[in-house]
Amino acid sequence: MSSYDGDPREEHPRLEPTLKDALMPARPPKKPDGVRVPEPASRNEARGGAAPSLQDALLPKDHHPPAPPQSSADPATAAAPAPTAAGEPLATGEAVAPSNAVQWIVAAAIGLGFLAVFALSWQRALNPVSGEAIAPLADAAPVDPAEPIEAANPGPDPSVPNQVWPFQDPGPMSLAQIQEKRLIVDVHEHIESLEEAPKFLAAMDKLGIQRICLMGSSKFTLTLDESVGFTGYDENNEELIKIIKAYPDRFEAWPTINPEDPEKLPKIQDLVARGATGVKLYTGHGYICRDHSYMFHPIAMDHPDMMSFYAWCEANYVPIVLHVNPFKEKKGFAQEFIAILTQFPDLKVVAPHFILSSVYSARMEELLDTFPNLYSDIGFGDYFMAERIDYISRYPEKFTRLLTKYQDRFFFASDLVMIKGRADDWAVNQMQAYIDILTAEEFTSPAIPGKSLKGLKLPDEIVSKILFRNYWGFRASRPQGTQITRKIDWSRMNQEPVDREPGQAFPPPPK
């Protein structure tokens, strides 16, 4: 073990306290103050057309209207006798006209059609079981957090071996074999919209990545413009659903919510029912705005309003990516995080970026040693990628030891934000550097120009776990009755616990 490990002095003055707590990528230059970007037009306005008619909406896509009937003036039509119900021709010279019965049938069909449309619209306001009217959401009874829902992607059945696996677990594999079979799972990326998905797909195909878990993102995450704040996340969640519908075998949707949204739990229940497989929370993100407020931490992680949310995710095995910075200058953050993990021991939680403890790694070890269902990933985003990869390269013994000790608890990720204007090779260069730091002895990267870097060159057993095998085991796990048998040793957390009440949040430290 390196002498650098566990030393409280290793809290490097540049690397962690002043990270700005925003593991975000670089963006195109921000527009000057005062320049407003017009809201995009609606889809119909963008197409320059009107909204589809009711008939267009109800008819099947392959519907073609019947050809118009021939005119009764057509001699051939006029001469042909119309059959009777028994198939006999009418008497010569008798007029051919629709019967009253036919008219009644057509009229009845039209009437039934209108009734069906009316019933369908009314049914949306009724309980599908009892038929009783559903009260508005604001007046509805509280949601039972233990009540399961019918999910479009409910996950594996523990009684069926390897159900969640798309194949039998192959065991240790070399990087070349993993990439040839396209098995890598990237658990943490962001995307602006469905239109940007092909850029990720091109990088995935080139690097052997089978699927990416896409995190729900606010407008701030996509723009780094503080003026937009934590907004637009509902719209981005919908984009993620579009993406998994378009590419169901390549992407997963992990939408996000605002912790102060009173509808946060019903929203996530709906999104999971439509195919989402996890949740991304930013509540522990310590980004401080220019007005000296937290961007993502309006309430404590363990606020009472969040308890039913965690309880439902725990009961339904919906994993949560919780971006948390447990650094001592973020007063109360570590205790809030520990409170959640203690109260919900079966909850599957991924605290990304080495739990933001890659410098003071004893803190990360204490958390992983205490909470069996806590995991992390190796990504730092492109904004901090060069700095963090270089840091790992300078202390290979430390990170080899950590990833060996916790080889079952780490996932592959790079935490990129795919927005319009990214170069075609941008994602490839970023992701390749994260692969190289695990597998190469020495490497260079276009994303870190001018440096020769030392990789960890981990054995195939560990590499294959981090790149894909740990993820599938995580997805298949159904924790029940997990016991937290120890208390946090605060001497390893590089801080002392503060005096706080459950659910209490603190403002950022003084300037």
C-alpha positions in Angstrom: 0.0 0.0 0.0 1.3 3.4 -0.9 2.2 5.7 2.0 0.0 8.2 0.3 -3.1 6.2 1.4 -5.1 7.2 4.4 -3.0 10.3 5.2 -5.3 13.2 6.1 -2.9 15.5 4.5 -3.6 14.0 1.1 -6.6 16.3 0.7 -4.9 18.0 -2.1 -5.6 21.8 -2.2 -6.4 21.7 -6.0 -7.8 18.3 -6.7 -10.8 18.1 -4.4 -11.7 21.1 -2.4 -11.7 23.4 -5.5 -13.2 20.9 -8.0 -16.3 23.2 -8.1 -18.1 20.0 -7.4 -19.4 20.0 -11.0 -18.2 17.0 -12.8 -19.4 18.4 -16.1 -17.8 18.6 -19.5 -16.5 21.6 -21.3 -19.2 23.3 -23.4 -19.2 25.7 -26.3 -18.7 29.3 -25.2 -21.7 30.7 -23.4 -23.7 33.4 -25.1 -23.1 37.0 -23.8 -25.4 38.2 -21.0 -28.7 39.5 -22.2 -28.8 37.3 -25.3 -32.0 35.2 -25.2 -32.4 32.0 -27.1 -35.9 31.6 -28.4 -37.8 28.6 -27.3 -38.0 26.0 -30.0 -41.2 25.8 -32.0 -43.6 23.0 -31.5 -43.2 19.9 -33.7 -46.1 20.9 -35.9 -44.9 24.4 -36.2 -41.4 23.1 -37.0 -42.9 21.0 -39.8 -44.8 24.0 -41.1 -48.1 22.0 -41.0 -51.2 21.8 -38.9 -51.8 19.3 -36.2 -53.1 15.9 -37.4 -56.8 15.5 -37.6 -58.8 13.1 -35.4 -59.2 10.8 -38.3 -55.4 10.8 -38.9 -54.9 9.9 -35.3 -57.4 7.1 -35.1 -56.9 5.4 -38.4 -54.0 2.8 -38.8 -50.9 4.0 -40.5 -51.4 1.7 -43.5 -55.0 2.8 -44.0 -55.9 3.8 -47.5 -59.4 5.2 -48.3 -61.5 3.0 -50.7 -61.9 4.0 -54.3 -64.9 6.2 -55.0 -68.0 4.3 -56.3 -68.7 4.4 -60.0 -71.3 6.8 -61.2 -74.8 5.4 -61.6 -74.8 7.0 -65.0 -72.2 4.4 -66.1 -74.0 2.1 -68.6 -72.2 -1.0 -67.4 -73.2 -0.3 -63.8 -76.8 0.6 -64.7 -77.2 -2.6 -66.8 -75.9 -5.0 -64.2 -78.7 -6.3 -61.9 -77.9 -6.0 -58.2 -78.2 -9.2 -56.3 -80.8 -9.7 -53.6 -80.1 -11.1 -50.2 -80.7 -14.6 -51.7 -78.4 -13.8 -54.6 -81.2 -13.5 -57.2 -81.2 -10.5 -59.6 -83.9 -7.9 -59.2 -86.7 -7.7 -61.7 -85.7 -6.0 -65.0 -86.1 -2.2 -64.8 -86.1 -2.1 -61.0 -84.0 0.8 -59.6 -80.8 -0.1 -57.7 -80.7 1.7 -54.3 -79.3 0.9 -50.9 -81.8 -0.8 -48.6 -83.1 0.7 -45.4 -81.2 -2.0 -43.5 -77.9 -1.0 -44.9 -78.6 2.6 -44.0 -79.4 1.7 -40.5 -76.2 -0.4 -40.2 -74.0 2.4 -41.5 -75.7 4.9 -39.1 -75.3 2.5 -36.2 -71.6 2.0 -36.9 -71.0 5.7 -37.0 -72.9 6.1 -33.7 -71.0 3.3 -32.1 -67.7 4.9 -33.2 -68.5 8.2 -31.6 -69.5 6.3 -28.4 -66.2 4.4 -28.4 -64.2 7.6 -28.7 -66.2 9.1 -25.9 -65.8 6.1 -23.7 -62.1 5.9 -24.3 -61.6 9.5 -23.3 -63.8 9.0 -20.2 -61.9 5.8 -19.3 -58.7 7.8 -18.8 -60.3 9.4 -15.8 -61.5 6.1 -14.3 -59.9 3.5 -12.1 -59.3 0.6 -14.5 -60.2 -1.9 -11.7 -63.2 -0.3 -10.0 -64.4 2.0 -12.7 -64.6 4.8 -10.1 -63.4 8.3 -11.0 -59.8 9.0 -9.9 -59.3 12.0 -7.8 -56.8 14.7 -9.0 -53.2 13.9 -8.1 -53.1 16.6 -5.5 -56.1 15.1 -3.6 -55.1 11.4 -4.1 -54.3 9.2 -1.2 -50.5 8.8 -0.3 -48.7 6.2 -2.4 -47.8 3.1 -0.6 -44.0 2.9 -1.1 -44.1 -0.9 -0.9 -46.7 -1.2 -3.6 -45.2 -2.7 -6.7 -46.1 -1.5 -10.2 -46.4 -3.3 -13.5 -43.2 -2.3 -15.2 -42.4 -2.5 -18.9 -38.9 -3.7 -17.9 -39.4 -5.3 -14.4 -35.9 -6.8 -14.3 -34.9 -10.4 -13.6 -36.8 -13.0 -11.8 -34.4 -14.5 -9.2 -36.0 -17.9 -9.7 -34.8 -18.0 -13.3 -31.0 -18.5 -13.5 -29.2 -15.8 -15.5 -32.5 -14.2 -16.7 -31.0 -10.8 -16.8 -28.0 -11.9 -18.7 -28.2 -11.8 -22.5 -25.8 -14.8 -22.4 -24.2 -17.1 -19.9 -21.6 -15.4 -17.7 -18.4 -16.2 -19.6 -16.1 -15.5 -16.6 -12.8 -13.7 -17.1 -12.1 -12.4 -20.6 -9.4 -10.4 -22.3 -10.1 -6.9 -23.4 -9.8 -8.0 -27.1 -12.5 -10.7 -26.5 -14.8 -8.3 -24.7 -14.6 -5.7 -27.4 -14.9 -8.3 -30.2 -18.1 -9.6 -28.6 -19.2 -6.0 -27.8 -19.9 -6.7 -24.1 -18.9 -3.4 -22.3 -21.6 -1.7 -20.3 -21.2 2.0 -19.7 -23.3 2.9 -16.7 -23.2 6.7 -16.7 -23.6 9.1 -19.6 -25.8 12.1 -20.5 -27.5 13.1 -23.8 -29.4 16.1 -25.0 -31.9 14.3 -27.3 -32.7 11.4 -29.5 -31.0 13.1 -32.4 -27.6 12.8 -30.7 -27.9 9.1 -30.1 -26.1 8.1 -33.4 -22.9 9.8 -32.1 -22.9 7.6 -29.1 -23.7 4.5 -31.2 -20.8 5.1 -33.5 -18.4 5.3 -30.5 -20.0 2.2 -28.9 -19.6 0.1 -32.1 -16.0 1.2 -32.4 -15.0 0.4 -28.8 -17.1 -2.7 -28.2 -19.7 -1.1 -25.9 -22.9 -3.0 -25.8 -25.1 -0.6 -23.9 -25.1 2.8 -22.1 -27.2 3.9 -19.1 -28.3 7.4 -19.9 -28.8 9.7 -16.9 -31.7 12.2 -16.8 -30.3 15.8 -17.2 -31.4 19.3 -16.4 -30.8 22.2 -18.7 -27.9 23.3 -16.5 -26.2 19.9 -17.0 -26.6 20.3 -20.8 -25.5 24.0 -20.9 -23.6 24.9 -17.7 -25.7 28.1 -17.8 -26.7 28.9 -14.2 -29.5 31.1 -15.3 -31.6 28.1 -16.5 -31.1 26.3 -13.2 -32.4 22.8 -12.5 -35.1 22.9 -15.2 -36.1 20.9 -18.3 -35.5 17.5 -16.6 -39.0 16.3 -17.4 -38.4 17.0 -21.1 -35.0 15.2 -21.0 -36.6 12.2 -19.3 -39.0 11.9 -22.2 -36.1 12.1 -24.6 -34.5 9.1 -22.8 -37.7 7.1 -23.2 -37.7 7.9 -26.9 -34.1 6.7 -27.1 -34.7 3.3 -25.4 -37.8 2.8 -27.6 -35.7 3.5 -30.7 -32.6 1.5 -29.5 -33.9 -1.0 -26.9 -30.8 -3.1 -26.8 -28.2 -0.3 -26.7 -29.5 2.2 -24.1 -31.1 2.3 -20.7 -33.0 5.3 -19.3 -32.3 6.4 -15.7 -34.4 9.6 -15.4 -34.1 12.2 -12.7 -36.5 14.2 -10.6 -36.5 17.4 -8.5 -36.6 16.5 -4.8 -39.0 19.3 -4.2 -41.5 18.1 -6.9 -44.6 16.8 -5.1 -45.2 14.5 -8.0 -41.7 13.0 -8.1 -42.7 9.5 -7.1 -45.7 9.1 -9.5 -43.5 10.5 -12.2 -40.8 7.8 -11.6 -43.4 5.1 -11.3 -44.8 6.1 -14.7 -41.3 6.2 -16.3 -40.3 2.8 -14.9 -43.6 1.4 -16.2 -42.6 2.7 -19.6 -39.1 1.1 -19.6 -36.8 3.1 -17.3 -34.5 0.9 -15.3 -33.0 3.2 -12.7 -33.0 6.8 -11.2 -30.4 9.5 -11.2 -30.4 11.9 -8.2 -28.3 15.1 -7.9 -29.3 15.9 -4.4 -25.8 15.4 -3.0 -24.1 17.4 -5.7 -22.3 20.4 -4.1 -22.1 22.8 -7.0 -22.3 26.4 -5.6 -23.9 29.1 -7.8 -22.8 32.7 -8.1 -25.5 33.7 -5.6 -23.8 31.3 -3.1 -26.6 28.7 -3.1 -26.4 25.0 -4.0 -27.7 24.2 -7.5 -28.8 20.7 -6.7 -29.3 20.6 -2.9 -32.5 22.5 -2.0 -33.3 19.9 0.7 -31.3 17.3 2.6 -30.8 13.9 1.0 -32.6 12.4 4.0 -35.5 15.0 4.1 -38.8 13.4 5.1 -40.3 14.2 1.7 -37.7 11.8 0.1 -38.4 8.8 2.4 -41.3 7.3 0.5 -39.3 7.7 -2.7 -36.4 5.7 -1.4 -38.7 3.2 0.1 -40.5 2.5 -3.2 -37.2 2.2 -5.1 -35.9 -0.2 -2.4 -39.1 -2.3 -2.4 -39.1 -2.5 -6.2 -35.3 -3.0 -6.7 -35.0 0.2 -8.7 -31.3 1.3 -8.4 -30.4 4.9 -7.7 -27.3 6.8 -9.0 -26.8 9.3 -6.2 -24.1 11.9 -7.0 -22.8 12.8 -3.6 -19.8 14.8 -2.4 -19.1 13.7 1.2 -16.2 16.2 1.5 -16.0 17.9 4.9 -16.6 21.4 3.5 -20.0 20.2 2.3 -21.5 20.4 5.8 -23.8 17.5 6.6 -23.5 15.8 3.2 -21.7 12.7 4.5 -24.2 12.3 7.3 -27.2 12.7 5.0 -25.8 10.1 2.7 -25.1 7.7 5.5 -28.6 8.2 6.9 -30.1 7.0 3.6 -27.9 4.0 3.3 -28.6 3.0 7.0 -32.4 3.5 6.8 -32.7 1.7 3.4 -30.0 -1.1 3.6 -31.5 -3.1 0.7 -31.5 0.0 -1.6 -29.1 -0.4 -4.5 -27.0 2.8 -4.8 -24.3 3.9 -7.1 -22.3 6.8 -5.9 -20.2 7.7 -9.0 -16.7 9.0 -9.5 -15.0 6.9 -6.8 -17.7 8.4 -4.4 -15.8 11.7 -5.0 -13.1 10.3 -2.7 -10.3 9.3 -5.1 -7.9 11.6 -3.2 -8.9 10.7 0.3 -9.6 7.1 -0.5 -9.9 6.0 3.1 -13.4 7.7 3.1 -14.4 5.7 0.1 -13.2 2.5 1.7 -15.1 3.1 4.9 -18.3 3.7 3.0 -17.9 0.6 0.8 -16.9 -1.6 3.8 -19.9 -0.5 5.8 -22.7 -0.7 3.2 -22.9 -3.9 1.1 -25.3 -2.5 -1.6 -23.2 0.6 -2.3 -21.3 0.7 -5.6 -19.3 3.3 -7.6 -17.9 3.9 -11.1 -14.5 5.0 -12.5 -15.8 8.0 -14.6 -15.1 11.7 -14.0 -16.7 13.3 -17.0 -14.7 14.9 -19.8 -14.4 18.2 -17.9 -12.1 16.6 -15.2 -11.0 13.6 -17.3 -7.5 14.8 -18.1 -6.8 15.8 -14.5 -8.2 12.7 -12.9 -6.7 10.2 -15.4 -3.3 11.9 -14.9 -3.8 11.6 -11.1 -4.5 7.8 -11.3 -1.5 7.5 -13.6 0.7 9.1 -11.0 -0.5 6.7 -8.2 -1.0 3.3 -10.0 -0.2 1.2 -6.9 -3.0 3.0 -4.9 -5.6 2.5 -7.6 -4.5 -1.1 -8.4 -5.0 -1.9 -4.7 -8.4 -0.2 -4.5 -9.8 -1.8 -7.7 -8.5 -5.2 -6.6 -10.0 -4.9 -3.1 -13.3 -3.7 -4.5 -13.3 -5.5 -7.8 -17.0 -6.4 -7.4 -18.2 -2.9 -6.6 -17.0 -0.8 -9.6 -18.5 -0.2 -13.0 -17.2 1.3 -16.2 -18.3 4.9 -17.0 -17.0 8.1 -18.5 -19.9 10.6 -17.7 -19.9 12.4 -21.0 -22.6 14.9 -22.0 -23.6 14.4 -25.6 -24.9 17.7 -27.0 -25.1 19.2 -30.5 -21.8 20.2 -32.0 -19.6 17.4 -30.6 -16.9 16.2 -32.9 -17.3 12.8 -34.4 -14.3 11.4 -32.5 -15.0 13.2 -29.2 -16.7 10.4 -27.4 -14.3 7.8 -28.7 -11.2 9.6 -27.4 -12.8 10.2 -24.0 -14.0 6.7 -23.5 -10.8 5.1 -24.9 -8.8 6.9 -22.2 -10.9 5.4 -19.5 -10.4 1.9 -21.0 -6.7 2.5 -21.3 -6.2 3.5 -17.7 -7.6 0.1 -16.7 -5.9 -2.1 -19.2 -2.7 -0.5 -20.6 0.8 -0.5 -19.2 1.5 2.9 -20.8 -0.6 4.9 -23.2 -1.2 8.3 -24.8 -4.6 10.0 -25.5 -5.6 12.8 -27.9 -7.8 13.9 -25.0 -4.7 14.4 -22.8 -2.2 15.8 -25.3 1.5 15.8 -24.6 1.6 13.2 -21.9 2.7 9.6 -21.6 0.5 8.0 -19.0 1.0 4.9 -16.9 -2.0 2.5 -16.9 -3.0 0.0 -14.2 -2.8 -3.0 -16.5 -5.3 -4.9 -14.3 -5.8 -8.7 -14.8 -8.5 -10.0 -17.1 -10.6 -11.1 -14.1 -10.9 -7.5 -12.7 -11.1 -5.8 -16.1 -14.0 -8.0 -17.2 -15.8 -7.4 -13.9 -15.5 -3.6 -14.2 -16.3 -3.5 -17.9 -19.5 -5.6 -17.8 -19.8 -8.5 -15.4 -20.4 -6.4 -12.3 -23.2 -4.6 -14.0 -25.2 -7.7 -14.8 -24.7 -9.0 -11.3 -25.9 -5.7 -9.9 -29.0 -5.7 -12.2 -29.8 -9.3 -11.1 -29.4 -8.7 -7.4 -32.5 -8.6 -5.2 -31.2 -7.5 -1.7 -33.4 -8.6 1.1 -32.7 -8.4 4.8 -29.4 -6.7 4.4 -27.9 -6.1 7.9 -25.6 -3.0 8.5 -23.6 -4.5 11.4 -21.1 -1.7 11.9 -21.1 2.1 12.4 -19.1 4.5 10.4 -15.6 5.1 11.7 -15.4 8.9 11.4 -11.6 8.8 11.9 -11.5 7.5 8.3 -13.9 10.1 6.9 -11.5 13.0 7.2 -14.1 15.0 9.1 -16.1 15.0 12.3 -19.9 14.5 12.2 -21.8 17.8 12.7 -24.7 18.3 15.1 -27.8 18.0 12.9 -31.4 16.8 13.1 -32.6 14.2 10.6 -33.6 15.9 7.4 -31.7 19.1 8.3 -29.7 20.8 5.5 -27.0 23.4 5.7 -26.1 26.2 3.3 -22.8 26.3 1.5 -19.7 27.3 3.6 -19.1 31.1 4.0 -17.3 32.7 1.1 
